[in-house]
Amino acid sequence: TESAVRPFHRCTFPYAMLSALLLAGAAAPISLRVPVNETTDTARYTPGVLSPDTISHIAPFFKGMPVDPYLKQGTRTRLYGKYRLARLNAEAPRLAEYMTNVFIQTGAYNDLVKRGEVALVRKYERLPHGFMETVAAQTIIDQCADDMLAMGAPPDTPFEFSMHAIRVSAPGNPTPEGTHQDGYASVCSAVIGRTGVDGGHSRVHTGKYDDSVLDLPMMPGDLLVVNDQLVYHSVSNLTVLPGHHSGFRDVLVITARPWRGGRMGEDDGAVGLLQLEGITEAPNPTGATVEEGDDYLASGEGTLHGANVSSGSSLITRLR
């Protein structure tokens, strides 16, 4: 990666020194351990992972991305791809093999899915091949993997790296689902651009309803990795800076977990959905979601938490 090896400012309870470091514009990385007796880092923030020149080659991919069709706000554009790494401890540059552009997230982690406002299974336009060939994308993958290893991730296990290129326009809410976990082992966020915006701070929380213990006004080139099993995260709202007519924040998010098997890298319950080839789950007003063990048949007939669902049900719509 481009960032030099620098010692981390390690922080545990209390967190007063974090604010002092950030206000002072600390150039050194910051790590966080929650709870106090945790033996490995829970979050790692590294400023300046990407140089301005490196950013200039990936930034154009964020222009003209399609609007996220699953959110009502219309302030988010997005590209996506799920990739497989043979193992985390491979030598850099690590090879990421493209697998699919189908994304699955249940209501157990996403309140929008639980409330029936966002589809459980989503299909996005995939990241172009040229995106993954940029030095910036490769640097982010390698830095994320390095941080995950330092945070205790298994080194020889194949990993899913789901990569989300996202632009949120101001005024806008980067995390409409609120303070949350994503149901993965780790979540990595790398800021690519900030233009004409205030806010958009990346925050780490010890619980879903707790105040943030880490509040980062991340700048382009900065990177944050969190243990998605131990802490929660959110991003504060974006507003347009005075003197600007509009603004946006570009970020590449990686949700990472051990590969679950098969081409899709999903558990049995999710694969049941994918067997309905060309079909995706539509917003469900009951908030029911398919979990592992639910009976979903390849024929298109099955059950959804006890409710009968067929290929003609209003709960299911075909992908276009």
MIFI-754947 format. One record per residue (C-alpha): residue in three letters; x, y, z. Coordinates in steps of 0.05 Angstrom, whole numbers, plus 5000, padded with zeros to 4 digits. Last residue first. Example, Ala and Ser with C-alpha at 12.3 -4.5 7.8 and 13.67 -1.06 7.14 Angstrom:
// residues 2
SER527349795143;ALA524649105156;
END
This chain:
// residues 320
ARG430048714696;LEU429948274757;ARG423247944768;THR418948124826;ILE417247734888;LEU412947924948;SER406948024903;SER406847264897;GLY406846934828;SER413346554840;SER410246284904;VAL410546474977;ASN406746165034;ALA407946505100;GLY411346095155;HIS417646505159;LEU417646555082;THR415445895055;GLY416645554988;GLU414745504915;GLY419345784860;SER421345104833;ALA428245174866;LEU424945094933;TYR425545554993;ASP424545245062;ASP427745695113;GLY433845385146;GLU438345995141;GLU434346625144;VAL429246925095;THR426347575118;ALA419647795144;GLY418648555149;THR411148475141;PRO410749005088;ASN415648625043;PRO420049024996;ALA421348594934;GLU425547954936;THR429147804871;ILE427947344812;GLY432447184752;GLU434046494779;LEU429646284836;GLN435545864860;LEU438246524887;LEU433046524942;GLY434945824965;VAL442246034962;ALA440546545016;GLY437946015063;ASP443845545049;ASP449246055064;GLU452146515011;GLY458746544974;MET455346604907;ARG459846124869;GLY459445594923;GLY461945654994;ARG461246125053;TRP467446555040;PRO469846855106;ARG467247565115;ALA468448255086;THR464148865072;ILE468249355032;VAL465950075024;LEU468750544972;VAL466651264987;ASP464751884948;ARG461652484985;PHE457452994948;GLY455853734941;SER450854224912;HIS449654974903;HIS455955174941;GLY457055834976;PRO455455555045;LEU457154815048;VAL451654335029;THR449653855085;LEU451353125094;ASN448452725152;SER452952335200;VAL455751645182;SER454351025224;HIS457950435256;TYR456849875306;VAL461949485345;LEU463848775363;GLN461748345304;ASP463048865250;ASN470348935271;VAL471849615241;VAL476549855185;LEU477350595169;LEU481050905110;ASP483151615092;GLY484951805020;PRO479752355014;MET478352635084;MET474952295143;PRO471752735195;LEU472252165244;ASP467952085306;LEU469951505352;VAL466151325415;SER459551475383;ASP453351525427;ASP449950875442;TYR443350615413;LYS446250075368;GLY451949925415;THR459450065424;HIS459150595369;VAL463950795314;ARG462751415271;SER464751645202;HIS463352385195;GLY459352595134;GLY458553305158;ASP459853895111;VAL459653845036;GLY462054224975;THR466253654947;ARG468753044986;GLY472252484948;ILE475051784953;VAL473651615026;ALA475550905043;SER470850485087;CYS472349775111;VAL467349335145;SER469448695181;ALA466648015199;TYR459948135165;GLY452748215188;ASP452348945168;GLN452249265237;HIS448049885249;THR447150605270;GLY441750865224;GLU438850495164;PRO439051145124;THR446751125129;PRO449551645081;ASN443852135095;GLY443252695044;PRO443553435031;ALA448053334996;SER449352774947;VAL451652084968;ARG456351724921;ILE457650984932;ALA462450454905;HIS460649814943;MET465549244944;SER463748564973;PHE470248234994;GLU468747505009;PHE474547155042;PRO478246495033;THR481446285099;ASP489046255108;PRO489946875151;PRO484146815200;ALA482147525221;GLY485447775286;MET485348525281;ALA492348555250;LEU489848085196;MET483848535184;ASP488449135179;ASP492748795127;ALA486548575087;CYS483749285088;GLN490449575067;ASP491049075010;ILE483949194984;ILE484749944990;THR491349934953;GLN488349504897;ALA482549984888;ALA487150594888;VAL492150284840;THR486550214789;GLU485249544758;MET478849424798;PHE475650034767;GLY477749824697;HIS473749194703;PRO467349584714;LEU463749524780;ARG457249164770;GLU450349484761;TYR446549284823;LYS442248684841;ARG438748684908;VAL436048124951;LEU432648335016;ALA429348914982;VAL428749585018;GLU422749905054;GLY419849255083;ARG420949475155;LYS426048925166;VAL429549115101;LEU430149835124;ASP432349595193;ASN438449255162;TYR441948735206;ALA436848195223;GLY432748475165;THR436948075118;GLN442448285069;ILE443647985001;PHE447648304944;VAL447748044872;ASN453348314829;THR457047644825;MET463747284830;TYR469647724811;GLU476347454834;ALA480547924877;LEU488047794871;ARG492248094927;PRO497648584907;ALA500448434956;GLU502547744981;ALA496947295004;ASN495347335079;LEU487947445069;ARG486646815030;ALA483746614962;LEU480347294958;ARG473347274928;TYR469647864899;LYS462548134903;GLY461348734859;TYR457449384866;LEU456150054834;ARG452050604867;THR448651284865;ARG445351564927;THR440952184935;GLY434651884905;GLN431251864974;LYS426951264958;LEU432550754962;TYR432450094923;PRO433950384854;ASP440750654874;VAL441851184821;PRO446550954766;MET453851194769;GLY455051824727;LYS461452034762;PHE464251544813;PHE468751214761;PRO472251884750;ALA475051864822;ILE479251234810;HIS485051554772;SER485152214811;ILE485451834877;THR492351574860;ASP494852274846;PRO491752544911;SER495451994950;LEU491551424980;VAL492651145051;GLY492751855077;PRO489551745145;THR489251045176;TYR483550875224;ARG483450195258;ALA477449925296;THR476549335344;ASP484049235355;THR486148575387;THR486548325459;GLU479748595481;ASN480048725556;VAL477949455549;PRO471749285509;VAL472549535456;ARG479549685430;LEU480850275384;SER486450435336;ILE488751105310;PRO493551215252;ALA498651785258;ALA497552445222;ALA493752745282;GLY489853355261;ALA490053665330;LEU482553635334;LEU483052895317;LEU488152745371;ALA484453135424;SER477852805407;LEU481052115412;MET484452295478;ALA477752345513;TYR475951625496;PRO475851315565;PHE476250725553;THR481150445502;CYS485650805452;ARG491850585413;HIS495451135375;PHE498050705318;PRO505350675297;ARG506650845224;VAL508250395165;ALA508050855105;SER501550915066;GLU502050724993;THR500050005000;
END
